[in-house]
Amino acid sequence: MRIGIFDSGLGGLSVLHCARKMAPEHNYIFYADREHVPYGEKTIEEVREYVDHIIRFMIGKGVDIIIIACNTATSSLSMEYRKKFPIPIVGMEPAVKKALDEYGNQKERVLVAATPITIHGHKLEHLIQDLDHYHKVDLVATPGLVRFAEKGIFFGKEVYEYLSTALSKYDLEKVGTVVLGCTHFNYFKESFVKVFPHRPHFVDGNEGTVRQAMRLLGYNNIDTNYYNQKHGLITYLFSGKAASIEDMQKIERCMTQLDKMMKI
């Protein structure tokens, strides 16, 4: 199978990283829309235009399924829109359900960090209305993390000061779980931990999204023994162009950071 994964930038590598751990035998095309990153600071109409172009491009490359590895892009599209294409298209949403299922019985609050489009979108609003029966969920927009990630800055004074300011109006003593509602945010668990007075639980939608894609392809039982499986090929594209040597170096640094963040 050939699986397409795309994002506005390098955040979607966290979904590819997860997919390669769970289903390494498949071939992957990863598309980063570098020309238009960050999506979270664009209009919904602009994002829809970018996504439409990428989906059609990837279908032209012969993918069997597409994973939109971007909460912002997913929040701008309707299910009806995705159904108009000839192959399955799997989107992402902040893992509020997972957070509440796993940690909702605790007293601490749940903080969803995402981009402005996702935070103010109807999909997240309806999701919280349906699930947050005890009003434990708070929302915070942290679009600056996307720009840090694209520069390969995952930790340090700039990131710490940005997060400290963004989270300053919340009582972090009362927050027990952070939902990483943007795929770029998986790089910053270490920085979140430094800002918090304690180590919060982290939840993201990567694994659930990959499992849904595998189910649609007919793979209901996933063998996660990564090292004993045959590995497929990965093609990296940046706004439709083959990745350069410099691009591949950035990808390698991102993958190394993701390996590190898996331990947090």
C-alpha positions, 0 to 999 in steps of 0.5 A: 500500500502507498499511504500519503501523509501531509501537513503544512510543514514538519509537524506531520512528521510526528504522524509519519513517525507514528505510522512507521512504528505501527505499520513500517511495511507500507510505502509512504509519501510525506508532503510538507506544504512549506510554501504556506506554513503555518496554516493556523494563521491563514484564513479557512478559505486559504487553507481549503484551497491549499488542501484541495491542491495537495489532495489532488496532487497526492491522488495523482501520485497513486496513493491508496489513502491520505492522512491529513496530519494537520488538525487545522486543515481537518477543522477547515474541511467537512466530511462531505468534502472529503467524501468527494474524492475517490480514495479514503481521506482520514483527518485529525482532531484534538484528542479530547475524547482520549484525554477525558477517557483516560484522565477525566476521572481525575480532579485536574483540568484538561488543557487543549493546545492548538492553533487559532483556527482549530481553537475557534472551529466548530468541530472542536466546539461541538466535540467539547460540548459532546464530551466535556460534561463536567466542564474540565476542558480549557483551550489555549492557542499557541501558534508560535510553536509551529514557527519554532518547529519549522526553524528546528528550535524545540527547546530553550529560552525563546520557547520557554518564554513563549509558552510561559506567556501563552499559559500565564492566564491558566492555573497550571497547578490544576491542569493534569493533562495537555492535549497536543492539538497540533502535530507540531506540538509533539516536539515540545513536551520537554518545554511544556514540562519545564513551564508546568509546576509538575509533569502533566500527562500528554495526549495526541491523536496520532496513534488513533488516526493511524489506526483508523487509516489502517482499518480503512485499508483492511488492516485490523490487527497491526503488528507493532514489532517495528524491528522485525518487519520489512520496511517500505519506502518513504518519499519526502516532498516539500510543496510538491518538490523533492526534498533537498539534502538540507531538507533531509537533514531537518527531517532527521533532526525532527525524527531524532527529537520525536524519538526523544519525546516518546520517553516523556 
